[in-house]
Amino acid sequence: METPTVASETTVTVSPAADLVLGASACCLACVFTNPLEVVKTRLQLQGELQARGTYARPYRGLLKAMGTVAQADGLWGLQKGLGAALLYQSVMNGVRFYCYSLALEAGLTEYQGGTVAAGALAGALGAFIGSPAYLVKTQQQAQTVASLAVGHQHQHQTLLGALETIWRQQGILGLWRGVGGAVPRVMVGSAAQLATFASAKTWVQDHEWFQKDSWLVALAGGMISSVAVVIVMTPFDVVSTRLYNQPVDSSGKGQLYRGLLDCLVKIIRTEGPQGLYKGLGPGYLRLGPHTVLSLLFWDELRKLFYQFQHQGA
């Protein structure tokens, strides 16, 4: 278990309940900055699906041009499509994830070999499962645009609550968790890589004494290193997850394009080659990288502030 440190140190210990709130808040702050990149990434990942259906088109070419295309068609606010659902997802998923990880720290489970990776993976899986309905709506809203630029199925949701109600009414409560089979592995591997490499990277940076021990630059450097590992292991699952969440369903609520995770993987490889699983790797990093850096930086700094406030109060 982490040993409580003085308030000036970067690594501090707070209660799991506090980590739930701090983790959710940190990731929501990061989400506001990175959601435009998420919108573009979603559109880029769905372009290959049209190729598999024989009507391939590429209205989005490259990150900067794609952002300009979205802004021109949907207005500047179009770059923040699905923000409400994204914030809900970040709150639920990361609140649960950081809470469970903090419990593992408190119980000393991360002291064992592989404990950090296992704790991160399990915490991420539970968070992804609980937050799946919000991610479903987020993906579908971010894919929505004018007909001439449409990629993937267009669900035509107007609001977050309206989307949740429509899905529940048409597909039942299980419809809110459609696509979760792709999301859980995506977050498990990403969470394990993120939490494990962030802790190790931060320690490595501290050991080299590049920055002062209590500097926010230690967390920033650790997050930058961590984000490289995260995007490498997470991108294939991210592509699959986007397509599973956005695919149309029949009257019984079954997906019309993919039967599940493995079926989607096979179809992507068959139609686009193995490189299709890394579609948008560069833009994906430009979205995931800043989000990883910002969320971990905000989390680390919020924990330090909370610890100082708690210590001063005592």
N, C-alpha and C positions, 0 to 999 in steps of 0.2 A: 504494500500500500504506500502511496505517496506520503512522505513525511511533511507535516505542515512546516512551512518556511516563513521567514520574516516577510513583512509586507512588501519589501523592496524587490523580492525575487520574482522572476517571471513565472515559475511553477508554484502554484498555490493549491490548497485543498479547500473546497467548499462543499456544502451538503448536496446530496443528489437532487433534492427539491430545488435548490438554488440553481444547480446546473441545468435543470429542465428549462427554467425561465431564461437563464443567460444564454444557453445554447440556441434556443428558439429565437431569441432576440437578435443574436449575432448573425444567424443565417438569414433572417428576414432583412436585416440591414444590407447584407451582401446581395440579396436577391434584387433589391431595388436597382442596384447598379448593373447587375448582370442579366436581368430579364430580357432586354433587347437582344442580347447575344443568344439567349435561349430561343427566342422567337425565330431568329434566322437559322439557327442550328436545326430546329424542328423542320423547317421548310426544306432545308438542304437534304436532310435525311429521308424525307418523304419523296424526293424526286426519283430515286431509284425504284420506288414501288411502282411508279407509272411505267418504267421500263419493263418491269416484270409482267405488266398487264398489256403490253404492246402499244402503249400510247405515250411513249417517252417524250418529255419536253423538259427544257432547262430554263425556266424563267428566272432562276436565281443562279448567278455565276460569281462565286467569290464572296467573301465576307462583306467588304465595303460596298460593292455593287448591290449585293443582296439587301443590305440595310437601306440603301438609297431607294431600291425598288419597293420595299415594304413601306417606307415613309411616303413615297410618291403615291402609292395606291391606297393606303389606309390612313395617311396622315401621320404626324409625328407620334401621336398616341398609339398608333398601330404597333410601334416598337415595344409598347408595354402591354400588348394583348395577353390576357390570361394572368395579369399581375395579381388579382385578388386570389385566384386559385393557387397561384405559385406561393403567395405569402401564407395561405392556409396550409399548404403542403409543407413548407419549410418549418412552420410553427409546430405542426403535429409530428412530422417525421423526425426532425432534428431535436425537438424537445424530448421525445421518447429516446432517441439515440444517445444523446448526451446524458440523460438521466440514467439509463441502463449502464452506460460506460462508467459513469461516476460511481454507481453502485459496485461495479466490478473493482474499481480502484479502492473503494472503501473497504471491500471485503478482502483485498490483497490478492485477487485472482491474477492481476497483471504481473505479479512477481514471478510467476511460473513461466517456463519457456513456452512461447507461443500464446501466452495468456492475453497479451495485448491484441494480437490479431484475432483470436477467437472472440474476445469480448467485443471488439469493434464490429466483427461480422454479424454476431448474434444481435447486437444492439441495432445495427443497421437494418437487418432483416425485419425485426419487429416494428421499427419505425416506418419502413417502407410499406409494410402490410397495413398498418393503421392509417397511414396517409394516402393510400392508393386511390381512393375516390377523388381526392383533390388533384392528384397528379393526372388522373384520367381526364378530368375537365380541363385542366391546364393545357394538356397536349392538344385536345380537340379545339379549344379556343385559339391557340396559337397557330393552328393550321388554317383557320378560317380567313378567307380573303375574297377579292373579286374573282369572277369566273375566269378571266383571262390569265390569272396568275395562280390559280388553284392547283395545289399538289396534294395528293391523298384525298381521302373522303372528306366532304364538307358537312359538318354536323349542324351548323347554324344555331349555336347557342347564343342567347342574348346576355344572360347574367349567370353568375356562379350558382346561386340558389335555384334559378330556373333550370339550369343544366342538370343539377343533382336531382331535382324533382322529375324532370323528363326521363332521365335514365332509370330512376326508381320505378316510375309509372309504367314505362314500356318494357323494361327488362327484369324488374324485381330487384330486391336488395342485393342479390348476387351480381347483378349487372354493374353495380358500383365498384366491384372488385374484379371486373373483367380486365385481363392484361396483367394482373398482379404476378402471374408466373414469370413474367419477364422482368418486372420491377424488383422483386426480392433478390434474385441473383445479382442484378446490376448494383443495387445498393450494398449488398453484402460484401462484394469484392471491393467496391469503391470505399466503403466505410472502413473495412479492415486495412486497406492500403493507406487511406488517409490518416487514420488515427495512429497506426503503427509507425508509419514513416515520419509523421509530424513530430511525434515524441522523440524518435531517434535523431531526426535532423536537427531539432532544436538543441538537443544535448550535444550533438557534434559541433554545432555553431558555437555553443557556449564554451566547449572545451578548447576551441581554437581562439577564443577571446577576440573575435573580430569586432564585437560590440560590447558595450557595458552589459552586465548581467541582467539588469532590470529594464533594458531598452526594448521598445516595441519592435525594433529592427531584428531582434532575435526571433520573435514569432513570425515576422514577415519573411525572413530568410528560410525558416523552417517550413512555412506554408508554400513558398515557391518551389522548394525541393520536393515536398510532398505531392504537389499538384502534377508533377511529371509522372510519378508512379501511378497516381489515380487515373489520369487520362489514358494511359497505356492499357491498363487492365479493364477499364470501365467502358471504353468506347464501343466494342462489339455488343455488349449488353444494352448500351444506350440506344444504338440503332434499332435493335430488336424490340426494345421496350416501346420506343416511339411508334413503331409500326403496329404493334399489338394493341396499343391503346387507341390508335386513331382509326383502325380498320372498321368498316361498316359491319353490321350484324343483321342476321335474318330475323324472321318473326319469333323464333324461339330463343333469340339472344346469342346465337353462336356466330363466331367470326366468319366472314365470307371469304377472307383471303388466307388466313392462317389458323391452324388448329391449336397452336401453342408455341412455346419457346423453340423446341427442336425443329418443328415444321418451318417456322420462320427462318431459323438459321440455315436450314437446308435450301430453302427457296432463294435466299439472298446469295448464297454461294453458287448455286446453279445458274442464276441469271446475271449476276454481277461479279462473280469470282470471289475468292477469299478477301480481296481488297475491299469488297463491298461492306464488310463488317467494320472497316475503318473509314467509312464514308464520313467526310467532314472532320477528320482527325485534327487538322489545323484549326479550323473554326471552333471545334469542340474544346480544344485546349484554351483558346482565347475566351471561351465562356466559362469552362470549368476551372481553368487556372486562376483567374481573378476571383471567382466565387470561393475556391478553396482557400486562397490567400486571405481574402477579406473575412470570410466566416471564421477561420481559425484565428486570425489576428483580432477580430472583434471579440471572439469568445475568450481568448487569452487575456485581453485587456479588461473586459468586463469582469472576469473572475478576479483579477488583481484589484480592481476598484471595489468589488463586493467584499473581498477579504479585508481590505483596508478599512472600509466602512464598518464592517462587523467588528474588527479588532479595536477601532477607535471607540465604537459603542460600548464594548466590553470594558 
